[in-house]
């Protein structure tokens, strides 16, 4: 049984890709069959952190139908405990702006990959692709820096993700779906109000769609002088979004991360005993426990 995990953030520069590459490596070392997927369309760079500068095949080959399945573009790193990797697309307008049908074809193909754990690196920002790839997974992780702007960007990302998830829960109901599609929403309450106005009981259904949505939180580059008030953040998210964001762990500020990036290797591989590597290892161990207890629900598409 495969568990799919997506990692997103409200903006670029949070270290999201560094985090997911190291978590993928550590889960592989724990004996999991891991497939890392770079879904940062148009801006993929996870391959560089693995020392793979020019992948022979990428998602571009799948999206342009040069290959028929995403399994045809999997790269296996035997030096990294058999870690499998699907490189993202290049900087082209065609692949950065795929259609809804192309996105569905991509997600169906990824769902067919045989693996224990699939880790998906979602592009930064709040475009539909990023939100849909984030919500496609069984489990979600948010990476943020401790500064106020990063926190607010992450909050906005989560807000739009919850709205997107709720809108998706009404697609099968034509009257509500039609009403919701014709509006733009800035808050969850606006979705609740219009849904309930369209059909009695719809608000309860919308709230139910968020029942199992509990994104896990990782704070990167944490320091004594820049610690985020996680209690206040979780309280704000619970109050205004109706969801909980359990803490998965913090990664301290560590110069060895930059050295590892320049060496094109995961910090957990190059400097396994440094503070950041130890923190990432602890996060991976905690995530492995979550995976072992998790029973995914069937995907209903985006």
C-alpha positions in Angstrom: 0.0 0.0 0.0 1.5 3.3 -1.1 1.3 6.5 0.9 1.7 9.8 -1.0 3.1 12.9 0.7 3.3 16.4 -0.8 5.4 19.2 0.5 4.5 22.8 -0.2 5.1 26.3 0.9 3.6 29.7 0.4 6.6 31.1 -1.4 10.0 30.2 -2.7 13.2 30.2 -0.7 11.9 28.3 2.3 14.2 25.3 1.7 11.3 23.1 0.8 13.2 21.1 -1.9 16.2 20.6 0.4 13.8 19.2 3.0 12.1 16.8 0.7 15.3 15.5 -0.8 16.7 14.7 2.6 13.5 13.2 3.9 13.3 10.9 0.8 16.9 9.8 1.3 16.4 9.0 5.0 13.2 7.1 4.4 15.0 5.1 1.8 17.7 4.3 4.3 15.0 3.1 6.7 14.1 0.4 4.2 11.2 2.1 2.5 10.8 2.0 -1.3 10.7 5.7 -2.0 9.9 7.6 -5.1 10.6 11.4 -5.1 8.7 13.4 -7.7 9.5 17.0 -8.7 6.2 18.6 -9.6 7.6 22.2 -9.7 6.4 22.7 -13.2 8.7 25.0 -15.1 11.1 25.4 -12.2 12.3 22.0 -11.3 15.6 21.7 -9.5 15.5 18.7 -7.1 17.7 16.8 -9.5 20.6 19.2 -8.9 20.5 18.5 -5.1 21.0 14.8 -6.1 23.9 15.5 -8.4 21.9 14.7 -11.5 22.6 17.7 -13.7 21.1 16.6 -17.0 18.4 13.9 -16.6 18.1 11.7 -19.7 14.3 11.8 -19.3 12.0 14.1 -17.4 8.3 14.9 -17.0 8.6 16.9 -20.2 8.9 13.6 -22.0 5.8 12.3 -20.4 3.8 15.5 -20.9 4.8 15.7 -24.6 3.9 12.0 -25.0 7.4 10.9 -25.9 6.9 8.2 -23.2 3.6 6.7 -22.2 4.1 6.4 -18.4 5.9 8.2 -15.6 7.5 4.9 -14.8 9.5 5.3 -18.0 11.3 8.3 -16.6 12.2 7.0 -13.2 15.9 7.4 -12.2 17.1 5.0 -9.6 20.0 6.1 -7.3 21.5 2.8 -6.1 24.1 4.8 -4.1 21.2 6.3 -2.1 19.6 3.0 -1.1 17.6 2.6 -4.3 15.9 6.0 -4.1 13.7 6.5 -7.1 13.3 9.9 -8.7 11.1 11.5 -11.3 12.7 14.7 -12.6 10.5 17.7 -13.2 10.0 19.7 -16.3 12.3 22.2 -17.9 11.7 26.0 -18.3 9.2 25.8 -21.1 5.8 27.5 -21.5 4.2 24.3 -22.7 5.0 22.2 -19.7 4.6 25.1 -17.1 1.1 25.7 -18.3 -0.4 22.2 -18.7 -4.2 21.8 -19.2 -6.6 20.3 -16.7 -6.7 17.1 -18.8 -2.9 16.9 -18.9 -2.8 17.3 -15.2 -5.3 14.5 -14.7 -3.3 12.2 -17.0 -0.2 13.0 -15.0 -1.8 12.3 -11.6 -3.3 9.1 -12.8 0.1 7.9 -14.0 1.8 8.9 -10.7 -0.9 7.0 -8.8 0.1 3.8 -10.7 3.8 3.9 -9.7 4.6 1.0 -7.4 6.3 2.3 -4.3 5.9 2.4 -0.5 6.2 6.2 -0.2 5.8 8.8 -2.9 7.1 12.3 -2.0 6.0 15.1 -4.2 7.8 18.4 -4.3 5.1 21.0 -5.1 6.0 24.3 -6.7 6.0 27.4 -4.6 3.1 29.8 -4.8 -0.7 29.6 -4.9 -1.5 28.7 -8.5 -4.0 25.9 -9.3 -1.2 23.5 -10.2 0.6 23.9 -6.9 -2.7 23.7 -4.9 -4.0 20.6 -6.8 -0.7 18.7 -6.5 -0.6 19.6 -2.8 -4.1 18.3 -2.2 -3.6 15.2 -4.4 -1.6 13.5 -1.7 -2.7 11.4 1.3 -0.5 13.5 3.7 0.6 17.1 3.3 3.6 19.0 4.8 4.1 22.7 4.9 7.6 24.2 5.1 8.1 27.7 6.3 10.8 30.0 7.6 10.2 31.7 11.0 10.0 35.2 9.7 6.5 36.9 9.6 6.3 37.2 5.8 6.9 33.5 5.3 4.4 32.6 8.0 1.7 34.8 6.3 2.6 33.3 2.9 2.1 29.8 4.3 -1.2 30.8 6.0 -2.4 32.2 2.6 -1.3 29.0 0.9 -3.2 26.9 3.5 -6.3 29.1 3.2 -6.4 28.7 -0.6 -5.7 25.0 -0.3 -8.7 24.5 2.0 -10.9 26.6 -0.3 -9.8 24.5 -3.2 -10.4 21.3 -1.3 -13.9 22.3 -0.4 -14.8 23.4 -3.9 -13.6 20.0 -5.1 -16.0 18.3 -2.7 -19.0 19.9 -4.5 -18.0 19.0 -8.1 -20.4 16.1 -8.2 -23.4 18.3 -7.1 -24.3 20.3 -10.1 -26.3 23.1 -8.5 -23.7 23.9 -5.8 -20.8 23.3 -8.1 -22.2 25.7 -10.7 -22.8 28.4 -8.1 -19.4 28.0 -6.6 -17.5 28.0 -9.9 -19.0 31.3 -10.9 -17.5 33.1 -7.8 -14.1 34.0 -6.5 -13.5 33.4 -2.8 -11.2 35.1 -0.3 -12.3 33.3 2.9 -13.8 30.0 3.9 -16.8 31.7 5.3 -17.7 33.0 1.8 -17.7 29.4 0.6 -19.8 28.2 3.5 -22.3 30.9 3.1 -22.9 30.5 -0.6 -22.9 26.7 -0.4 -25.5 26.8 2.4 -27.6 29.4 0.5 -27.6 27.1 -2.6 -28.5 24.0 -0.7 -29.4 23.4 3.0 -26.8 21.2 4.7 -24.0 22.1 2.3 -22.0 23.9 4.9 -21.8 20.8 7.0 -20.6 18.8 4.0 -17.9 21.4 3.3 -16.7 21.2 6.9 -16.7 17.4 6.7 -14.3 17.6 3.7 -11.7 19.1 5.9 -12.0 16.5 8.6 -8.9 14.6 7.6 -6.9 17.6 6.3 -4.2 18.2 8.9 -1.0 19.5 7.2 2.2 18.8 9.1 4.4 21.8 9.9 8.2 22.1 9.5 10.0 25.3 10.4 13.3 25.6 8.5 16.3 27.8 9.6 14.9 28.0 13.1 17.0 30.1 15.6 16.7 31.4 19.1 16.2 35.0 17.8 13.6 34.1 15.1 11.4 31.5 16.6 7.8 31.5 15.4 5.0 31.3 18.0 3.7 28.0 16.8 1.0 27.9 19.4 -0.4 31.3 18.2 -0.1 30.1 14.6 -1.9 26.8 15.2 -4.6 28.7 17.1 -5.1 31.2 14.2 -5.3 28.4 11.6 -7.8 26.4 13.8 -9.9 29.5 14.3 -10.0 30.8 10.7 -9.5 27.7 8.6 -11.0 25.0 10.9 -8.0 22.7 10.6 -5.1 21.6 12.8 -1.4 21.8 11.7 0.6 19.4 13.9 4.3 20.1 14.3 6.6 17.6 12.5 9.8 19.3 13.6 12.2 22.3 13.4 15.4 22.5 11.4 18.0 24.8 12.9 20.1 27.3 11.1 23.2 25.4 9.9 25.9 26.5 7.5 26.5 22.9 6.5 23.3 23.0 4.5 24.8 25.5 2.1 28.0 23.5 1.8 26.0 20.4 1.0 24.0 22.3 -1.6 27.2 23.5 -3.2 28.5 19.9 -3.3 25.2 18.8 -4.9 24.5 16.3 -2.1 21.8 16.0 0.6 23.2 17.3 3.9 22.1 14.0 5.6 24.5 12.2 3.3 27.4 14.6 3.3 27.3 15.8 7.0 25.1 13.3 8.8 26.1 14.5 12.3 25.5 18.2 11.9 22.5 19.9 13.7 20.4 20.2 10.5 21.1 16.6 9.4 20.2 15.3 12.9 17.0 17.4 12.9 16.0 16.1 9.4 16.7 12.5 10.6 14.5 13.0 13.6 11.7 14.4 11.3 12.1 11.4 8.9 11.8 9.0 11.9 8.7 10.7 13.0 7.3 10.8 9.5 8.0 7.1 9.1 5.9 6.4 12.2 3.1 8.5 10.8 3.3 6.5 7.5 3.2 3.2 9.3 -0.1 4.2 11.1 -1.7 5.9 8.1 -4.4 4.3 6.0 -4.9 6.4 2.8 -8.4 7.1 1.5 -9.0 6.6 -2.2 -8.2 9.7 -4.3 -11.2 11.4 -5.9 -9.2 13.5 -8.3 -8.8 17.3 -8.2 
